[in-house]
Amino acid sequence: MHSNFKHLLKKLPVILTLIAVIITIMTWVNLMTFRGFFDAWSRAFLFALVSVLPIGGLMFLALYQLIRRVFSRWPDMLRNLLLGVVMTLILQSIMALTTTASIQNFNSVNQFFNLYLMSFLYALPVGLLFASVTAVMVNIEIEQEVITKAKQQ
């Protein structure tokens, strides 16, 4: 368990950087100006840090188990990719919603929805790229671990 925690701490800067980049894109799409940008960005980032990150971690564990059971015949790489895509869609939906809501520059529900959708769609390629790269990297890590264990025996 201690090893898993250390492994998670090593990945935390990458996760925080991804969240910061996605929040930056979403905030920019909502504001389209530098006026009030840092305040809006910092509120959205702080919210993501204290709520979305822990919820995302728990959701990751639950989805990981579910995908592993339901798609047990799939190769690890495909399962990891599916997990990454599903997590990206869910978490970016939440971040787009909270980022748009924190801006509070909308005059109608329709305008709010349009800003939310633009935030989500503009940041989605970044999230999907990260999910794809992560799936490949996790698969490589697993393969290296298996090779190391095989050499030790």
Backbone as CSV, one residue per row, in Angstrom:
resi,resn,N_x,N_y,N_z,CA_x,CA_y,CA_z,C_x,C_y,C_z
1,MET,0.824,-1.194,0.000,0.000,0.000,0.000,0.871,1.262,0.000
2,HIS,1.946,1.231,0.767,2.860,2.356,0.844,3.432,2.669,-0.539
3,SER,3.767,1.640,-1.301,4.302,1.786,-2.649,3.286,2.449,-3.577
4,ASN,2.008,2.080,-3.447,0.962,2.685,-4.281,0.814,4.176,-3.978
5,PHE,0.926,4.545,-2.707,0.812,5.943,-2.317,1.972,6.753,-2.893
6,LYS,3.187,6.212,-2.813,4.347,6.888,-3.379,4.203,7.021,-4.894
7,HIS,3.657,5.992,-5.518,3.434,6.001,-6.962,2.439,7.104,-7.330
8,LEU,1.392,7.250,-6.526,0.384,8.285,-6.755,0.984,9.676,-6.571
9,LEU,1.813,9.850,-5.546,2.439,11.150,-5.301,3.355,11.567,-6.451
10,LYS,3.990,10.586,-7.091,4.841,10.887,-8.243,4.015,11.407,-9.419
11,LYS,2.787,10.937,-9.547,1.926,11.335,-10.663,1.134,12.604,-10.381
12,LEU,1.078,13.033,-9.132,0.278,14.190,-8.754,0.645,15.471,-9.509
13,PRO,1.930,15.804,-9.685,2.249,17.024,-10.448,1.714,16.983,-11.885
14,VAL,1.749,15.834,-12.501,1.227,15.701,-13.865,-0.287,15.904,-13.875
15,ILE,-0.972,15.317,-12.898,-2.428,15.451,-12.798,-2.800,16.909,-12.543
16,LEU,-2.094,17.571,-11.633,-2.373,18.977,-11.333,-2.105,19.873,-12.540
17,THR,-1.061,19.565,-13.292,-0.758,20.321,-14.507,-1.876,20.151,-15.533
18,LEU,-2.352,18.929,-15.694,-3.455,18.690,-16.630,-4.696,19.469,-16.211
19,ILE,-5.027,19.416,-14.930,-6.190,20.154,-14.422,-6.003,21.649,-14.683
20,ALA,-4.813,22.170,-14.423,-4.550,23.602,-14.637,-4.706,23.974,-16.105
21,VAL,-4.209,23.141,-17.002,-4.321,23.421,-18.442,-5.785,23.399,-18.876
22,ILE,-6.519,22.391,-18.437,-7.929,22.283,-18.821,-8.738,23.449,-18.260
23,ILE,-8.499,23.812,-17.006,-9.196,24.943,-16.392,-8.827,26.246,-17.119
24,THR,-7.574,26.372,-17.530,-7.149,27.556,-18.274,-7.924,27.678,-19.587
25,ILE,-8.018,26.587,-20.324,-8.764,26.590,-21.587,-10.223,26.947,-21.332
26,MET,-10.825,26.314,-20.346,-12.240,26.550,-20.055,-12.494,27.978,-19.598
27,THR,-11.615,28.517,-18.774,-11.785,29.889,-18.289,-11.639,30.866,-19.445
28,TRP,-10.654,30.636,-20.298,-10.449,31.518,-21.447,-11.668,31.495,-22.378
29,VAL,-12.206,30.315,-22.639,-13.377,30.192,-23.504,-14.560,30.949,-22.907
30,ASN,-14.707,30.898,-21.602,-15.810,31.592,-20.937,-15.636,33.103,-20.935
31,LEU,-14.424,33.577,-20.719,-14.208,35.015,-20.573,-13.802,35.711,-21.871
32,MET,-12.940,35.066,-22.654,-12.376,35.634,-23.883,-11.716,36.994,-23.645
33,THR,-11.236,37.195,-22.428,-10.547,38.430,-22.073,-9.669,38.148,-20.859
34,PHE,-8.701,39.029,-20.624,-7.853,38.862,-19.450,-8.477,39.494,-18.215
35,ARG,-9.497,40.334,-18.406,-10.130,40.991,-17.266,-10.839,39.954,-16.397
36,GLY,-10.396,39.823,-15.177,-11.000,38.867,-14.257,-10.557,37.438,-14.470
37,PHE,-9.616,37.234,-15.394,-9.201,35.871,-15.732,-8.614,35.140,-14.536
38,PHE,-7.645,35.762,-13.856,-6.965,35.065,-12.763,-7.919,34.733,-11.625
39,ASP,-8.812,35.633,-11.286,-9.790,35.358,-10.226,-10.690,34.182,-10.601
40,ALA,-11.197,34.210,-11.828,-12.083,33.131,-12.284,-11.311,31.814,-12.354
41,TRP,-10.085,31.872,-12.892,-9.276,30.660,-13.021,-8.949,30.082,-11.650
42,SER,-8.543,30.939,-10.717,-8.142,30.437,-9.402,-9.329,29.830,-8.651
43,ARG,-10.522,30.415,-8.778,-11.716,29.830,-8.146,-12.013,28.444,-8.746
44,ALA,-11.958,28.362,-10.064,-12.243,27.088,-10.730,-11.176,26.039,-10.389
45,PHE,-9.909,26.453,-10.354,-8.828,25.513,-10.035,-8.932,25.035,-8.591
46,LEU,-9.202,25.952,-7.684,-9.339,25.582,-6.278,-10.499,24.603,-6.087
47,PHE,-11.612,24.869,-6.743,-12.753,23.960,-6.649,-12.379,22.584,-7.194
48,ALA,-11.694,22.556,-8.328,-11.276,21.283,-8.912,-10.322,20.545,-7.980
49,LEU,-9.454,21.288,-7.337,-8.471,20.693,-6.435,-9.117,20.052,-5.217
50,VAL,-10.068,20.741,-4.606,-10.633,20.236,-3.357,-11.841,19.318,-3.551
51,SER,-12.472,19.356,-4.706,-13.649,18.494,-4.878,-13.525,17.526,-6.053
52,VAL,-13.173,18.029,-7.223,-13.129,17.169,-8.404,-12.001,16.139,-8.303
53,LEU,-10.843,16.550,-7.791,-9.712,15.618,-7.688,-10.017,14.429,-6.775
54,PRO,-10.506,14.646,-5.551,-10.839,13.480,-4.703,-11.992,12.637,-5.269
55,ILE,-13.016,13.298,-5.781,-14.133,12.564,-6.385,-13.637,11.770,-7.584
56,GLY,-12.774,12.393,-8.378,-12.203,11.702,-9.539,-11.395,10.482,-9.136
57,GLY,-10.654,10.590,-8.043,-9.880,9.446,-7.558,-10.766,8.285,-7.160
58,LEU,-11.835,8.585,-6.436,-12.770,7.524,-6.036,-13.496,6.938,-7.249
59,MET,-13.879,7.830,-8.160,-14.563,7.380,-9.370,-13.632,6.492,-10.212
60,PHE,-12.356,6.867,-10.253,-11.378,6.078,-10.997,-11.316,4.652,-10.463
61,LEU,-11.243,4.522,-9.139,-11.169,3.188,-8.537,-12.408,2.353,-8.863
62,ALA,-13.585,2.974,-8.758,-14.832,2.253,-9.042,-14.925,1.868,-10.520
63,LEU,-14.613,2.808,-11.409,-14.678,2.517,-12.844,-13.628,1.486,-13.255
64,TYR,-12.465,1.565,-12.639,-11.399,0.600,-12.931,-11.882,-0.816,-12.648
65,GLN,-12.500,-1.002,-11.481,-13.020,-2.328,-11.116,-14.136,-2.769,-12.064
66,LEU,-15.044,-1.861,-12.371,-16.166,-2.176,-13.256,-15.685,-2.546,-14.651
67,ILE,-14.816,-1.751,-15.216,-14.310,-2.017,-16.567,-13.504,-3.305,-16.589
68,ARG,-12.762,-3.561,-15.534,-11.970,-4.798,-15.464,-12.876,-6.026,-15.453
69,ARG,-14.023,-5.933,-14.757,-14.961,-7.060,-14.708,-15.736,-7.225,-16.013
70,VAL,-16.324,-6.121,-16.478,-17.203,-6.181,-17.647,-16.422,-6.490,-18.923
71,PHE,-15.245,-5.933,-19.055,-14.447,-6.116,-20.267,-13.205,-6.963,-19.981
72,SER,-13.379,-8.023,-19.246,-12.255,-8.852,-18.803,-11.496,-9.500,-19.961
73,ARG,-12.147,-9.700,-21.064,-11.485,-10.339,-22.215,-10.698,-9.351,-23.070
74,TRP,-10.905,-8.082,-22.842,-10.183,-7.063,-23.615,-8.733,-6.990,-23.140
75,PRO,-7.826,-6.630,-24.031,-6.430,-6.407,-23.607,-6.356,-5.218,-22.633
76,ASP,-5.350,-5.238,-21.773,-5.173,-4.162,-20.785,-5.154,-2.785,-21.438
77,MET,-4.487,-2.676,-22.567,-4.369,-1.388,-23.247,-5.747,-0.820,-23.604
78,LEU,-6.625,-1.638,-24.136,-7.971,-1.172,-24.494,-8.786,-0.816,-23.258
79,ARG,-8.656,-1.613,-22.217,-9.373,-1.297,-20.970,-8.886,0.021,-20.388
80,ASN,-7.572,0.235,-20.399,-7.014,1.492,-19.888,-7.467,2.680,-20.737
81,LEU,-7.529,2.481,-22.042,-7.981,3.545,-22.929,-9.452,3.865,-22.673
82,LEU,-10.276,2.844,-22.533,-11.694,3.049,-22.231,-11.852,3.790,-20.900
83,LEU,-11.106,3.364,-19.905,-11.152,4.023,-18.598,-10.765,5.499,-18.724
84,GLY,-9.716,5.772,-19.465,-9.269,7.149,-19.653,-10.300,8.009,-20.362
85,VAL,-10.925,7.467,-21.391,-11.932,8.226,-22.139,-13.156,8.500,-21.269
86,VAL,-13.628,7.492,-20.550,-14.802,7.670,-19.684,-14.496,8.681,-18.575
87,MET,-13.335,8.553,-17.949,-12.949,9.497,-16.895,-12.831,10.916,-17.455
88,THR,-12.257,11.049,-18.638,-12.127,12.358,-19.268,-13.492,12.989,-19.502
89,LEU,-14.412,12.221,-20.051,-15.745,12.758,-20.328,-16.454,13.198,-19.049
90,ILE,-16.380,12.370,-18.023,-17.072,12.693,-16.766,-16.429,13.885,-16.069
91,LEU,-15.123,13.824,-15.856,-14.455,14.881,-15.099,-14.439,16.206,-15.842
92,GLN,-14.256,16.178,-17.157,-14.282,17.431,-17.901,-15.681,18.014,-17.953
93,SER,-16.694,17.176,-17.923,-18.068,17.688,-17.844,-18.263,18.446,-16.542
94,ILE,-17.786,17.856,-15.458,-17.913,18.507,-14.150,-17.099,19.801,-14.111
95,MET,-15.867,19.760,-14.608,-15.025,20.953,-14.583,-15.596,22.047,-15.479
96,ALA,-16.148,21.689,-16.633,-16.753,22.698,-17.514,-17.969,23.324,-16.836
97,LEU,-18.751,22.500,-16.166,-19.930,23.000,-15.461,-19.535,23.965,-14.344
98,THR,-18.589,23.556,-13.513,-18.197,24.399,-12.378,-17.431,25.641,-12.824
99,THR,-16.616,25.512,-13.860,-15.882,26.675,-14.361,-16.856,27.697,-14.938
100,THR,-17.796,27.228,-15.732,-18.789,28.133,-16.317,-19.650,28.773,-15.233
101,ALA,-20.044,27.985,-14.254,-20.869,28.525,-13.163,-20.102,29.550,-12.334
102,SER,-18.799,29.368,-12.172,-18.028,30.300,-11.347,-17.813,31.643,-12.038
103,ILE,-17.930,31.680,-13.342,-17.742,32.930,-14.080,-18.929,33.864,-13.845
104,GLN,-20.120,33.340,-13.881,-21.367,34.069,-13.644,-21.531,35.268,-14.568
105,ASN,-21.177,35.111,-15.825,-21.329,36.169,-16.819,-22.400,35.844,-17.848
106,PHE,-23.383,35.076,-17.495,-24.380,34.665,-18.479,-25.731,35.291,-18.136
107,ASN,-26.497,35.551,-19.183,-27.782,36.226,-19.017,-28.967,35.282,-19.090
108,SER,-28.747,34.071,-19.569,-29.844,33.113,-19.704,-29.299,31.692,-19.576
109,VAL,-30.205,30.762,-19.401,-29.823,29.350,-19.321,-29.205,28.911,-20.644
110,ASN,-29.736,29.417,-21.733,-29.217,29.075,-23.053,-27.767,29.548,-23.210
111,GLN,-27.483,30.761,-22.748,-26.120,31.276,-22.811,-25.190,30.457,-21.910
112,PHE,-25.676,30.099,-20.720,-24.888,29.258,-19.819,-24.557,27.919,-20.487
113,PHE,-25.571,27.292,-21.088,-25.354,26.002,-21.736,-24.355,26.130,-22.882
114,ASN,-24.461,27.200,-23.671,-23.527,27.399,-24.783,-22.094,27.578,-24.282
115,LEU,-21.923,28.374,-23.217,-20.585,28.553,-22.637,-20.056,27.241,-22.066
116,TYR,-20.926,26.498,-21.389,-20.539,25.194,-20.840,-20.076,24.267,-21.960
117,LEU,-20.867,24.179,-23.014,-20.551,23.279,-24.124,-19.255,23.690,-24.821
118,MET,-19.073,24.991,-25.031,-17.827,25.458,-25.635,-16.633,25.123,-24.746
119,SER,-16.770,25.340,-23.433,-15.682,25.012,-22.502,-15.327,23.544,-22.593
120,PHE,-16.352,22.717,-22.566,-16.151,21.271,-22.617,-15.480,20.859,-23.925
121,LEU,-15.989,21.328,-25.046,-15.484,20.906,-26.355,-14.083,21.431,-26.657
122,TYR,-13.781,22.652,-26.215,-12.443,23.194,-26.460,-11.376,22.435,-25.667
123,ALA,-11.704,22.023,-24.456,-10.731,21.337,-23.602,-10.701,19.831,-23.851
124,LEU,-11.717,19.292,-24.493,-11.821,17.842,-24.683,-10.621,17.225,-25.411
125,PRO,-10.117,17.822,-26.495,-8.952,17.204,-27.148,-7.752,17.031,-26.223
126,VAL,-7.534,18.009,-25.345,-6.411,17.918,-24.392,-6.634,16.736,-23.448
127,GLY,-7.848,16.611,-22.918,-8.167,15.502,-22.017,-8.062,14.149,-22.700
128,LEU,-8.555,14.062,-23.923,-8.495,12.781,-24.650,-7.058,12.418,-25.026
129,LEU,-6.272,13.414,-25.389,-4.858,13.161,-25.679,-4.156,12.639,-24.430
130,PHE,-4.414,13.276,-23.292,-3.813,12.835,-22.041,-4.264,11.415,-21.693
131,ALA,-5.557,11.117,-21.884,-6.072,9.778,-21.598,-5.393,8.735,-22.470
132,SER,-5.178,9.066,-23.737,-4.533,8.125,-24.659,-3.074,7.887,-24.287
133,VAL,-2.368,8.978,-24.005,-0.958,8.852,-23.614,-0.840,8.070,-22.310
134,THR,-1.722,8.349,-21.361,-1.705,7.657,-20.079,-1.961,6.166,-20.265
135,ALA,-2.912,5.807,-21.121,-3.203,4.388,-21.365,-1.968,3.675,-21.895
136,VAL,-1.260,4.307,-22.818,-0.046,3.702,-23.373,1.039,3.606,-22.306
137,MET,1.221,4.684,-21.526,2.258,4.694,-20.497,1.979,3.665,-19.408
138,VAL,0.723,3.549,-18.989,0.368,2.558,-17.969,0.629,1.161,-18.510
139,ASN,0.291,0.925,-19.766,0.522,-0.383,-20.369,2.021,-0.697,-20.408
140,ILE,2.835,0.286,-20.752,4.293,0.097,-20.777,4.809,-0.192,-19.371
141,GLU,4.294,0.546,-18.365,4.685,0.311,-16.965,4.366,-1.113,-16.532
142,ILE,3.173,-1.573,-16.884,2.751,-2.932,-16.516,3.659,-3.954,-17.183
143,GLU,3.953,-3.748,-18.457,4.834,-4.680,-19.179,6.225,-4.706,-18.552
144,GLN,6.756,-3.547,-18.182,8.077,-3.488,-17.562,8.077,-4.182,-16.206
145,GLU,7.003,-4.023,-15.454,6.884,-4.688,-14.157,6.855,-6.198,-14.324
146,VAL,6.114,-6.674,-15.314,6.031,-8.113,-15.578,7.398,-8.656,-15.986
147,ILE,8.096,-7.922,-16.836,9.434,-8.341,-17.288,10.403,-8.379,-16.110
148,THR,10.348,-7.363,-15.246,11.225,-7.322,-14.067,10.962,-8.492,-13.149
149,LYS,9.684,-8.795,-12.907,9.337,-9.921,-12.038,9.770,-11.250,-12.650
150,ALA,9.642,-11.371,-13.962,10.042,-12.598,-14.644,11.557,-12.796,-14.559
151,LYS,12.317,-11.721,-14.653,13.785,-11.808,-14.557,14.229,-12.192,-13.154
152,GLN,13.448,-11.755,-12.147,13.798,-12.054,-10.762,13.567,-13.524,-10.419
153,GLN,12.729,-14.190,-11.163,12.420,-15.591,-10.849,13.348,-16.506,-11.506
